[in-house]
Each structure stands twice: as structure tokens, then as C-alpha cells.
Amino acid sequence: MIKKEELILTQDWDKTFPKSDKVDHCKVTFVNRYGITLAADMYVPKDAEGKLPAIAVSGPFGAVKEQCSGLYAQTMAERGFLAIAFDPSFTGESGGNVRYMASPDINTEDFMAAVDFLSLCDKVDPERIGIIGICGWGGMALNTAALDTRIKATVVSTMYDMTRVNAKGYFDSEDSEEARYQKRAAMCAQRLADLKAGEYTLGGGVVDPLPEDAPYFVKDYYDYYKTDRGYHKRSLNSNGGWNVIGCESFINQPILMYTNEIRSAVLIMHGDKAHSCYFGKDAYADMVKDSKYTDNKELLIIPGASHTDLYDGGGKDAIPFNKLQDFFTEYLK
């Protein structure tokens, strides 16, 4: 028997974006195959009739559904899609009795469980389901698209490959056996320290206060997660961050191994000013290399956009929602 955990769900509107009068909103829950109950916000176009195309959204890595994933979901609902934004396992309002952990497998499963939920929803056409992954959940979305044949279209926005950055560091600057050994040794020592202390040590979210000499991308994150623009009390990036050992298994587990076997449509979009742009460009190149399924794959580079500009538009409407609408309309026919 599949049982749901009892979750405490906030009923007040506590998003970082205004509520739309064009959609109906409610909270929903569903269970992944590990028995973890996930919490989601569902957005449905007002006065919608019949079975709708649907989209599941998650990310960024360390964010919650009240931030940019909810903005994406609500905006797509305004454009005619039923959409859910969900908190991954161990974070936000979702279940999992160890908090602030991440897993390449479990978090991929979270997306698949969202597809399960949409497939069985009486308002959804199960043959017209897509997903959107933002930042670190962009890599998860690609991995899910390679695994889940029910998905007809995937959008990857301002993505990170979390396995690559954990194993190799930013810009692959720590790509050596010795560097990885030191990371593994530090993680193993931390595990014992946590067990002795009886609690997991948090790694810290976005740095605060912001050093004057902080790199551009750190300032970019601060401007979103530590200001009224994007701060949320349940967001890991806005507060204490992941557990120090929260992403340990990412070091040994590349998740984008079989993306060139994805048959469904994929749009990867990235700002050309984003420090993370190399993740999107390389993921696209790997996806189409030696692939038989390139006709429905696209890389969209957005001029002048930073990493977090694709979280909420950055005050300059950087998110190409018209493009997303056209993409999902075409491939969720």
C-alpha cells in the first residue's frame, strides 16, 4: 500500500511573485517510488475545459516552489497549460525525514513522480506532458527525459550539471583524481562528525554579507536569494543551505550519460552572460552528438542575460515565455 506522509502545507499566498487572476491555484501532493510525499502548487487556466496539456516544473537547486519554478508554472498556466511546481524530496514543504539532502536518483525520481501525478490527473491529457528544469534541476530534467518515455517535451533553463560541478568544480578547475580524493575524504570525515554531534551540519546558503570582492556570479545569486526579489524563508539558498554531505553521491554519478538517446523534444536555454552557460552549451553538444534524434533539439542563447535573469526575468523580461509557449504548443499537440 502506497501511503502519503502527512505534510503541513501553507495555505496563504507566500510566493515571491504576484498571484495571477487568470489561473486557479491549489496545493496538491503525490508520492514518489521511495515513499516520499512531495508537495506542489497546481496552476490551472481559469474556465479551462477538457483535457489539458500539462507541465511539471522544479528548480533551482536549493530553491523552493514559491520562487521561480512557481513563476514559470503560473505563467505557463496563463498560456493554457495545466502546470505544477513542486518541492523536491527533503526540501521545502515536501517530505523526507532527513532534511536538505540531494540525490541524483531520488531527485530524478521526483520528476518522474510528478509525471505519474499528471498522467493520472483527470484534468490532464496523459499524452501531452512536458517538464521544465531550472538551474540544477535542468540537469535532472535532462536525465528524466532520457529515462521517462512519457515526456513529450523538456525545457532546460539556465542549467547546472550538478554531477559535473561536484566532481570537477566550477569550469572544471578541480578535475583531477587528487582533488576528488580530497573531497571524498572531507565528506567521510564530516559524516563521522555529524554522527557524533547528532545532527547534520549545514553548508551555508548564499554568502551574506556580500564581500566587496565577491565574484560576479556570487553577486548575481545574492541579488536574487538575499533580497526581496527572491528571498524565501524555506529556500535553502536564501538561508542555511544544504547539509555539508548533502550532495556527496554526485561526485561519482554523471547523470547525462544517455541524453543523446532522448527521442522527445528538448529546448536548452541559457543567458550568454551566465557563468553557467558552459553547462548548457556542453549539454546540448553531448545531446546531439551521434544522435539520431536531433530534429527536435534546440539550443537558445539569450543575449545579455545572466544566470538569475532566467529565474524571474531580471527586470528585463529575459525569460522567453513566448518561445516556451510555442515550443510546448508544438510538441504537446
Secondary structure, DSSP 8 states (H G I E B T S, - for coil): -----------S---SS---TTEEEEEEEEE-TTS-EEEEEEEEETT--S-EEEEEEE-STT--TTSHHHHHHHHHHHTT-EEEEE--TTSTTS--SS-S---HHHHHHHHHHHHHHHHH-TTEEEEEEEEEEETHHHHHHHHHHHH-TT--EEEEES---HHHHHHH-GGGTT-SHHHHHHHHHHHHHHHHHHHHHTS--B--SS-SS--TT--HHHHHHHHHHTSTTT--TT-TTTTT-SBTTTTGGGGG--S-TTGGG--SEEEEEEETT-TTHHHHHHHHHHHHTT-S--TTEEEEEETT--TTHHHH-TTTT-S-HHHHHHHHHHHT-
